[in-house]
């Protein structure tokens, strides 16, 4: 009957969502959203509205829209639909049933403004400052690694590929085809990831090493050993060498000096840099060319792996659960997408830490 509260009443539906353990409700409660308001305002540089026109959506609410996109691997059109469709999304954004929902173009434009202002670095740093201020200190040393984030493979000719490698811009490569140029990503690169065959017992068929070609970008991160939060990150094309990024990832704000990394970071230059800057190297030892690795070195690598392997957890969450895939064009937009994924991972990690610390 009209006016009679029942099962379909909105408040009742929200209560049901809460009882079912809506993860967005926990995220809304735990993350201090207002700490992002200042860096967002700096990036957007909106007018005071004196010239009239429709007032913009709240910047923090729009930032939360990007968080939803990242969490659920949604495109702009999908995001617009899902906000209209899901009560849990509307509640997370602070919207009521009659409120206007940002459309796909508005979402794209907001993210583009953040990209042009390189705002994700600022947003990440602001949240990391909040973590340290509230007792989530970087402790126990740091674990460094990188993972490939795939992007759509480019269909180009050999001449076009050579022009890209030579550093030419899309306008120089396709001067008479602006529509084609707008869809070509000349920042992403191919790389080959090798998987070593495991030793097999005598008499069994010998396995072969596998070479897997990949196209896209790399997400380089350093996490702290104690809490597993991402403390620093960097985005490059997929062809960049992991070991060359160490100096940009190792930070001095950790309570311990240890740095763990795999053999990609094993070089005299990196070890000298770590020693010079007060770090203690736990980088894996490379196998000598043409010789077997000594038992002592192998055992040392195994001990390091027991600690270093935890850096794979953020990658598993970001790539397998969030489904991170770069659909944008250019490294600046890829940096925004990957940086948001790293930041959202820290949101979820903080939720997990809080549950772990909570008394039984």
C-alpha positions in Angstrom: 0.0 0.0 0.0 1.1 3.6 -0.7 3.1 5.1 2.2 3.4 1.8 4.1 6.9 0.8 4.9 7.7 -2.8 3.8 10.4 -5.1 2.5 11.2 -2.8 -0.4 11.6 0.2 1.8 15.1 1.8 1.1 16.1 1.9 4.8 15.1 -1.8 5.2 17.2 -2.7 2.1 20.2 -0.8 3.5 19.8 -2.6 6.8 19.8 -6.0 4.9 22.9 -5.0 3.1 24.6 -4.1 6.4 23.6 -7.4 8.0 25.0 -9.2 4.9 28.4 -7.6 5.5 28.5 -4.9 2.7 32.3 -4.4 2.2 31.7 -0.9 0.9 30.2 0.1 4.2 33.4 -1.0 6.0 35.5 0.9 3.4 33.4 4.0 3.8 33.8 3.9 7.6 37.5 3.2 7.8 39.0 5.4 5.1 39.4 9.1 6.1 38.0 10.5 2.8 38.3 14.1 3.8 42.1 13.9 3.8 41.9 13.8 0.0 39.9 16.9 -0.3 42.8 19.3 -0.4 45.0 17.5 -3.0 41.9 17.0 -5.1 41.0 20.7 -5.0 44.6 21.5 -5.9 44.5 19.2 -8.9 41.0 20.3 -10.2 41.4 24.1 -9.7 37.7 24.6 -10.0 36.2 28.1 -10.3 34.2 29.6 -7.4 30.9 29.4 -9.5 30.6 33.2 -9.9 30.1 32.7 -13.7 27.1 30.5 -13.1 26.4 27.1 -14.6 25.6 23.8 -13.1 27.6 23.2 -9.9 30.1 20.3 -10.2 29.9 17.1 -8.3 31.7 16.9 -5.0 35.3 16.1 -5.6 35.6 13.5 -2.8 32.4 11.8 -4.1 33.9 11.6 -7.6 37.2 10.3 -6.2 35.1 7.5 -4.6 33.6 6.8 -8.0 37.1 6.0 -9.2 37.7 3.8 -6.2 34.6 1.8 -7.2 35.9 1.6 -10.8 39.2 0.2 -9.5 37.7 -2.2 -7.1 35.3 -3.8 -9.6 37.3 -3.3 -12.8 34.6 -1.2 -14.4 34.6 1.1 -17.5 33.1 4.5 -17.4 29.7 3.4 -19.0 29.6 0.4 -16.7 30.3 2.6 -13.7 27.4 4.9 -14.5 25.0 2.0 -14.9 26.2 0.3 -11.7 25.8 3.4 -9.6 22.2 3.7 -10.9 21.6 0.0 -10.4 23.2 -0.8 -7.0 22.0 0.6 -3.6 25.4 -0.4 -2.1 27.2 1.9 -4.6 24.7 4.8 -4.0 25.2 4.5 -0.2 28.9 4.4 -0.5 28.8 7.6 -2.6 26.4 9.3 -0.2 23.7 9.5 -2.9 19.9 9.2 -2.4 17.5 7.7 -4.9 16.5 11.0 -6.4 20.0 12.4 -6.7 21.7 13.0 -10.0 24.4 10.4 -10.9 27.6 11.4 -12.7 27.5 10.1 -16.3 30.3 8.3 -18.1 31.7 11.5 -19.7 31.8 13.3 -16.3 33.7 10.3 -14.8 36.2 10.3 -17.7 36.7 14.0 -17.5 37.3 13.9 -13.7 39.9 11.2 -14.1 41.5 13.1 -17.0 41.9 16.2 -14.9 43.6 14.1 -12.2 45.9 12.6 -14.9 46.9 16.0 -16.3 47.7 17.3 -12.8 49.7 14.0 -11.9 47.5 14.0 -8.8 47.6 10.3 -7.9 51.2 10.7 -6.5 49.8 13.4 -4.2 46.8 11.4 -3.2 48.9 8.3 -2.4 51.4 10.4 -0.4 48.6 12.0 1.6 47.2 8.6 2.6 50.6 7.3 3.4 51.1 10.3 5.7 47.7 9.5 7.4 48.9 5.9 7.9 52.1 6.9 9.6 50.3 9.5 11.8 47.8 6.8 13.0 50.4 4.2 13.9 50.6 2.2 10.6 54.4 2.7 10.5 56.7 1.2 7.9 58.5 -1.4 9.9 60.7 -4.5 9.4 62.4 -3.5 6.2 61.1 -3.3 2.7 60.4 -5.8 -0.1 60.8 -4.7 -3.7 59.4 -6.2 -6.9 57.6 -5.4 -10.2 54.8 -7.0 -12.2 53.6 -6.5 -15.8 50.2 -4.9 -16.2 48.8 -5.8 -19.6 47.5 -3.4 -22.2 45.8 -4.0 -25.6 48.3 -5.3 -28.2 49.0 -2.8 -31.0 48.5 -3.8 -34.6 51.2 -1.9 -36.4 53.6 -2.4 -39.3 57.3 -2.9 -39.0 58.0 0.6 -40.1 55.5 2.0 -37.5 57.2 -0.1 -34.9 60.6 1.2 -35.8 59.3 4.8 -35.7 57.9 4.2 -32.2 61.2 2.8 -31.0 62.9 5.8 -32.5 60.8 8.0 -30.2 58.5 9.6 -32.7 55.1 10.9 -31.6 51.7 9.6 -32.9 51.3 12.8 -34.9 54.6 12.2 -36.6 53.9 8.5 -37.3 50.3 9.0 -38.5 50.1 12.7 -39.6 47.1 12.1 -42.0 45.2 9.7 -39.8 44.2 11.5 -36.6 41.6 9.0 -35.6 44.1 6.1 -35.9 46.7 8.1 -34.0 44.3 8.7 -31.1 43.9 4.9 -30.6 47.6 4.0 -30.7 49.6 3.7 -27.5 53.2 4.4 -28.2 54.3 4.4 -24.6 53.6 0.7 -23.8 56.3 -1.8 -24.8 56.8 -5.5 -25.4 58.9 -7.6 -23.1 59.5 -11.3 -22.6 59.0 -13.0 -19.3 61.0 -16.2 -18.8 59.8 -19.2 -16.7 62.5 -21.6 -15.7 61.8 -25.3 -16.0 62.0 -27.2 -12.7 64.4 -30.1 -12.2 62.8 -33.5 -12.9 63.8 -37.0 -11.6 66.0 -39.1 -13.8 64.2 -41.0 -16.5 61.4 -38.4 -16.9 60.9 -36.1 -19.9 63.0 -32.9 -19.5 60.9 -29.8 -19.2 61.8 -26.7 -21.2 62.1 -23.1 -20.2 59.1 -21.0 -21.3 59.3 -17.5 -22.8 56.1 -15.5 -22.5 55.8 -12.3 -24.6 53.8 -9.5 -22.8 52.8 -6.0 -23.8 52.0 -3.1 -21.5 53.5 -1.4 -18.5 55.2 -2.4 -15.2 54.0 -1.6 -11.7 57.2 -1.4 -9.5 56.4 -1.3 -5.8 58.1 -1.5 -2.4 56.1 -2.8 0.6 57.0 -2.8 4.3 57.7 -6.2 5.7 55.6 -5.8 8.9 52.3 -4.6 7.6 52.5 -5.3 3.9 51.4 -1.8 2.8 52.7 -0.4 -0.4 55.0 2.5 0.6 56.4 3.6 -2.8 55.6 2.8 -6.4 56.6 3.7 -10.0 55.2 3.0 -13.4 57.3 2.3 -16.5 56.8 0.6 -19.8 57.1 -3.2 -19.7 60.6 -3.2 -21.3 62.3 -1.3 -18.5 64.7 -3.3 -16.4 63.4 -4.0 -12.8 66.9 -3.6 -11.2 67.3 0.0 -12.6 64.3 1.2 -10.5 65.6 0.2 -7.0 66.9 3.7 -6.1 63.4 5.2 -6.8 61.6 2.6 -4.6 63.7 2.1 -1.5 62.6 4.6 1.1 64.3 5.9 4.3 61.1 6.1 6.4 61.2 2.4 7.4 62.2 1.6 11.0 64.6 -1.2 9.7 67.3 -1.0 7.0 66.8 -4.4 5.3 65.9 -4.5 1.5 64.7 -7.8 0.0 64.6 -8.3 -3.8 65.0 -11.0 -6.4 68.0 -11.6 -8.7 66.8 -8.9 -11.2 68.1 -6.3 -8.6 71.4 -8.1 -8.1 74.1 -5.8 -9.4 77.2 -4.2 -8.0 75.7 -0.8 -8.6 72.6 -1.5 -6.6 74.5 -3.1 -3.7 76.9 -0.1 -3.6 73.9 2.3 -3.6 72.2 0.4 -0.8 75.4 0.4 1.3 76.1 4.1 0.7 72.5 5.0 1.7 72.5 3.0 4.9 70.5 0.0 3.7 71.3 -3.7 4.3 71.0 -5.8 1.2 69.0 -9.1 1.2 69.0 -9.3 -2.6 69.1 -12.8 -4.0 72.4 -14.1 -5.4 72.6 -14.9 -9.1 73.7 -18.3 -10.3 77.2 -18.1 -11.7 77.4 -18.6 -15.5 78.4 -22.1 -16.5 78.7 -23.3 -12.9 76.3 -24.6 -10.2 75.3 -22.4 -7.4 77.0 -23.4 -4.1 74.8 -25.0 -1.4 75.4 -22.1 0.9 74.3 -19.5 -1.6 71.2 -21.6 -2.5 70.2 -21.9 1.2 70.7 -18.2 1.6 68.3 -17.5 -1.3 65.7 -19.9 0.1 65.8 -18.0 3.4 65.4 -14.7 1.6 62.5 -16.1 -0.5 60.5 -16.9 2.6 60.4 -13.1 3.3 60.6 -11.7 -0.2 57.6 -13.8 -1.5 55.1 -11.6 0.5 55.6 -8.9 -2.1 53.6 -11.0 -4.5 50.4 -10.6 -2.4 49.6 -7.0 -3.6 50.1 -8.1 -7.2 47.7 -11.1 -6.7 45.1 -8.8 -5.3 45.5 -6.0 -7.9 45.7 -8.2 -11.0 43.6 -11.2 -10.1 40.9 -9.8 -7.8 40.7 -6.2 -9.1 41.4 -7.4 -12.6 43.7 -4.5 -13.4 44.1 -4.0 -17.2 45.2 -0.8 -19.0 42.5 0.3 -21.4 43.7 3.9 -21.6 46.2 5.4 -24.0 49.7 6.7 -22.9 51.8 6.3 -19.8 50.3 9.3 -17.9 46.9 7.7 -18.0 48.3 4.3 -17.2 50.1 5.8 -14.2 46.8 7.1 -12.9 45.1 3.7 -13.3 48.0 1.8 -11.7 48.5 4.4 -8.9 44.8 4.2 -8.0 45.0 0.4 -7.9 48.0 0.7 -5.5 46.1 3.2 -3.3 42.9 1.0 -3.2 45.0 -2.0 -2.3 46.3 0.0 0.7 42.7 0.8 1.7 41.8 -2.8 1.7 45.0 -3.8 3.5 44.3 -1.3 6.2 40.8 -2.9 6.6 42.5 -6.3 7.0 45.0 -5.0 9.5 42.2 -3.5 11.6 40.3 -6.8 11.6 43.4 -8.6 12.6 44.1 -6.1 15.5 40.5 -6.1 16.7 40.0 -8.1 20.0 38.3 -11.4 19.6 
